[in-house]
Amino acid sequence: MNKLRAVDLLALATVVMISVAPAAPMRTAGDVVPGHYIVILDESLIPNQVAQLQSTTFGFQVNLIYRHALNGYAAQMSAAVAQLVAGLPGVAWVEQDQYMKVSAQMLPTGIDRVDADVSPTAAIDGRDTRVNVDVAVVDTGADLSHPDLNVYRAGAKNCTLEPVEDMHGHGTHVSGTIGALDNSSGVVGIAPGARIWPVKAFTALGSGLKSQVLCGIDYVRSKASQIEVANMSFGGRGSDDGNCGSSNNDALHRAICSVVNAGVTVVVAAGNESVDVKNKVPAAYDEVITVSALSDFNGSPGGGAPATCRSDVDDTFANYSNFGLDVDIMAPGTCIRSTWIAGGYRAASGTSAAAPHVAGAAALYKAHNPAARPNQVKSALQRAGTLNWIYNGEDMDRVQERLLNVTSF
């Protein structure tokens, strides 16, 4: 079978990280949000009732209720009130909300490089055979009417104040790498035609609050009987306490653990700061599949291809990618062409583009192994990976990650 090859010379898209509040200053992922708090309750309590009682008593505004992955709510209150709430019976902890962002920089050279075109399950032949797996994309939403995506519109969830439609492009790009249709037009994804559940937790500017992300993860947990895989190409500051967030009051970790325990394989981006992921979440969490990025410009091993949309060396560890012992696998992430908003297509780079290759691979594996638990999916992907890329120790941790390969899936 001829492999798909394409190169896109479009400029790299950038994501601006700002607050959702009017006239707010520029923010960095991990910065706390003044006056915004996340309240985690004991599991025995009913969160909407407690939120109503406490908000009436103390006079604060409740923004979001968590009922599935977490038991609690997000609200706007003063620091003094937050301290009082933290001391109430039945309150496990109160943490300050923080800014998070999609891990952006973002072709089917990636499809070629991981051999998805020879995967028997992907069956890429232009005849629109669809992989029967459901994948949630917690991101900026998706182009709900894109002709090259199988978006499950009834499964869309909006945790922002914007319309549910993707107004940025990042979520649509991620969705295309996972499951763009095999229909002889546009691009094709790793798991062609997989049903995409767009979960919007980030705004048109690629920014969002942890509380909004938790809303999205809470929704995924509520649909865990239908969703097999979740892609989360975003990040913020934090670490893994080894106890699903119970030791360091990390609601994001607790929520993701709940989703994974419910059987959903969670794939996350390592991030694009060229640092160790041990201080980046959700990349540092052991329960997820953390993905670093390979720069590949022609879909083939061996190197030597000229750089295209950004400067880097062909078939090497991407110069922007985070690294570290928490990374589980590598996938192509540089100059990846995929779907974009308004029915379009664009090339972009980053671990955000690498992660959905792995989410698509997890979907391929789950298509034939529906009972596989998330840790089994992770092990299967790692075993199938190869070391067939040029390694010079440039990722600082001196560990050569296995490169995703789906030939046997």
N, C-alpha and C positions, 0 to 999 in steps of 0.2 A: 504494500500500500504506500503511495506517495505521502510523505509527511507534509503537513501544512507549514508554510513559511511566510512570514510577512515582517516588514520593518516599517515603523511609523516615525516620521520626522517631526511630528507635532511637538510643540514646546511643552515642557513639564508643567503640569497644573500645580498651583500652590494652594495651601489652606491657611486662611487667616484665623488665628485663635483670639476671639474677643468674647466678652460677656454677653449674655442674652439680655441683660438689663440696659435700658436706654442710657446713652451718654456715658457708659462705663469705660474705664481705661482698658488698654490691652492687657490680657491675662495670659499666663503660662499654665500649661497642664500641671495640676497639683496645687495651684494656689487655692487657698480657702475662699469661700464666698461669705462675706460679712452678712450676718443676719439670717443665714440659711442653715438649717440643721436637719439631721436624719435621726429619728428616734426608733430604736429597736426595742421591741416589747417581748416579754415572756410568751412562749408559745401557747399558754393556756388562755390568753386574753384575745378578745375580738378587736382587731385594730381600728375599724371604723368607729366603733362605739367609744373606745378609749380616746381616739383622736378628737372626737367631737366633745367629749367631757373635758379633756385637758385644754383644748383650744378655747372653750367657753369660760373655763375657770381662769385662765391666764391671759386671754384676749389676743391670741395669735392666729395666724392664717395657715391652714393646712393645704398643701399643694398636691400631694400624692399619697395614696394608701397602698401598702404592700400586704398581700394576703397569701402568697404562694411560695416563692423562694425565700421570703422574709416575712416576719410579722412586725409591722410597724408603719411609720408614716414619715413624710418629709414636710417641713413647715418653715415658715418665716417667723423668727422670734428674736428677742434680744439675748445677748450672752447671759445676762442675769437670769432670765426666764429659763434658758436652756439648762443652766446649772440647777435650778429648782426642779425642773422636769426630770433631770437625771437622777435626782434623789427620791423620786416617787416610787411607791411599791409597784412592782410589775414592770418597771423600766429596766431593761438589761444594760443599755448604754445609750448615750447621745453623742453623735459625732458631727463635726462641722462639715457641711457640704463643700465640695471642691470642684474646680473646673477640670474638665477632661477634654481631649480632642482626638479626632480620627488621626491615625498614623499615616498621614498622606505624604506624598511625593509621587506617584504611581508610575502582550500581544499574543497573539497566540504563539509567539516564539516559545512561551512557557509551556503551552500545550505540547509542542514539538519536543521540548527538552525533557519533559517527564514521561514521554512516550504514551500520552493519552490517546494518540491517534491509532495505537495498536492495542489498546485495551479492549477486550471482548465485550465488556459491559458498556463502555462508552460508545462502542460501535459507530465511530465517526465515518459516515459515508454519504452525507448530504441528504439522507432520507427521513430526517426528523424522528428518529426513534428516541423516546424519552426515558431517562432513568427515573424509576419510581421511588423517589426519596424526597423527604421534606427538609428543607434547610432554612433556618432562620438567619437573617442578616441584621444584627443589631448595629445600626449605622445612621446614615442621613436619610433613610428611606430608600425608595427605588422608583424609577420611572414606571408607573403602574401600567402604562399602555405601550411600552417599548415592544416593537414587533419581533425582537430577537430574544425575549425573555418569557419564561413561563411563571409569571407572577401570580401567586394565590391571593387575589385581592381581598377575599373574605378573611384572610389571615393577617391582614395589615394591622399594625398597632401604632398609634401615635402618642408619644410621651412628651411632645413639645407643644408650644402654642402656635406653631405654623401649620399650614395644611399638610396632610399626610404624604403628599407627593414629594419626591426628592427634589430639592431646590438647589442642591450643591453639586452632585455628580458622583461623590465618593461611593455611596451605597450602591448606586447603579453599576459602577465600575466593578466593585467587588462581586455583585450578583452575576455579572456576565462571565467573569472568570470561573465562577462556580458552575453555572448552568446555562450559558447562552445556547440557543437552539442550534441543532445540527441541520440547518435548512438551506445550505449552499449560498447564504448571503450573510453579510456582516462578519461576525466572528463566531467561534464555537467555544463552549466551556469544557471544563474537565469532566463534568457529569451532565451532558447535554439534556436540557429539558427538565432538570430537577425543579421541583416546585419551590419557588422562593417566597418565604414569608418575610415581608419587609417590616422591620421593627424600628421605627424612627425615634432615636434618642438624641440626635445631633441636628443643629440648625443649618440654614443655608450657608453659614459661614464656617461650617465644619466644627463648631463648638457645641458643648453641652455640659450639663451638670451631672455629678455623680448620682444625684437623686433621680434624674431622668434616665440615666443608664440603668439604675436599679429598677425603675418602672419597666423598662424593656426586658430585663432579665426575669423579673417577676412574671411578666406575660409569657415568656418562653417556658418557664416552669409550669405555668397553668396549662400549657399545651404540650407537655412532655410526652403524652401518649400518642401524639401525632408527629411531633418534630424529632428527627433523628440526629441532626447536626446543627450547631450554631456557630456562626462566624462572628468574631468580635475584633475588628481591626481598629482598636483604639488603645489609649493608654494614659496613665497618670503616675504620680509618685506613690511609692509604698513598698511593702515587702511581704514575704510569706512567713507567717508565724508558726507554720506546721500544724495548725489546729483550726483551719477553716475560718480564721478571723476572730475566734473567740478569745484569744489571748491578747490581741492588740486592737480590739474593737473595730474590725474592718468589715463593714456591711457588704461591700463588693465581694469579698472573698466568701463570706457566708452564703451569699446568694448564688454565686457560681458553683460552690460545692453542692448546694441543693439541686441545681440543674443537672450537674454531673451525676449525683447520686440517683436522680430520677431516670438516668439512662441516656441523656443527651451528650453527645461528644462535642466538646467546646474547643474551638480552634482560635488562637489569638496571634496577633502580630507582635514580634519582638520589639519593634520600635526603630526609629531612624536617627538616633543621636550618637551612634558609634561608641556606646558605653555598655557596661555589663548590665544585663537585665535584672539583676538581683534587687535593684531598687526601683523597678518599674512594674506596675500592675495593670492588667492581670497577667502579664508575661512571666512574672516570678512564681506564680502559683503552680504547685505540682500537679494539680488535678486537670489542668488544661494541656493542649498541645501547642507549644510555643514555637513559632516559625521565624527563622532568620531568612535573609535574602541572598540569592545568587545573581550576579550580573551576567547575563547571557544575551548576545545580540543577534544570533543566527539560529538558535534552536538546536545546536549541535555541540558535542563535547570537543575538547582539544584546544580551544582558544584561537586567537588570531583574527577574529572578526572585528571590523572597525566599530567604534562606539557610534550610537545613533542619537537618541534624544537627550542623553546626558553623558558626561565624561566618566569613564571607568574602564577597567580591563576585562575583556571577554572571558567568560567561564571562570571567574574568581569570586570570592566573597565580596559582596557589594560594599563599597567604601562608606556607605551611610548606615549599614545595618548594625543593630545592637547584637551582642554576643553573650556568651557565658554558659555556665553549667546548667542553667535553667532552660536553655534552648533545646528543643527535642528533635527538630528536623529542619532542613533547609529546602527552599523552593525558589524558582525564578521570580524575581521581583522588579527587574529593571526594564523600562521601556515596554511595558506590557500593554498591548492593545485590547480594549474591552468596550463594552457598551457604555453609553453616557446619556445624560438627560436629553430631552427633546428628541428622542429616537436616534440619537447620534452615537458616535464612537470616538474614542480618544486613547492615546497612549499615556501612561503615567508610571511612576516608579515608587517603590517603597516596600517595606515589609507588609503594608496593607494590601499590596498586590500579590505578595508571596503567600500570605495566609490563606486566601480563598482557593489557591491551587490545592492546598492540603485539605481544606473543607470539602472541595469537590472530590478529592481522593477518598476521604472518609465516607462520602455519599456512595461512591462506587463500591466500596467494601461493604457497607451496610446493605446495599441492594441485594447481595448474596449471603450476607451474614446478619440477618435482622436482629438476632438475639445477642449479638456481640455487645459487651459492655464497653464504655469509653476507654478503659485501660487496655482492653483487648484490641480495640481499633488502633490506639496509639502504637502498641507493640507491633501490630501487623504492618503499619505504615513504616515504622523504623526498620523492621526486618527486610522489607522490600526495597528500601532505599539503597543507593549506591555511593561509592566514593569516587566516582568518575568525574571529578572536576579538579581544577588546578588549585592546590592548597599550598600556601606559602606561610602559614602561621599568622596571617595578618589580622585574624579575629581576636587576638590578644589572649584568649584562654588556652590556646594551643591544643584545641580539640577539634578535629575535623568532623563536622556534622555530616550525617548521611543526607544525600540529596534525594528528594522525593522521586519515586518511579512507580508508575501504575501499570506496567506491562502485564502483570499477572492478575490484575483486578478485573 
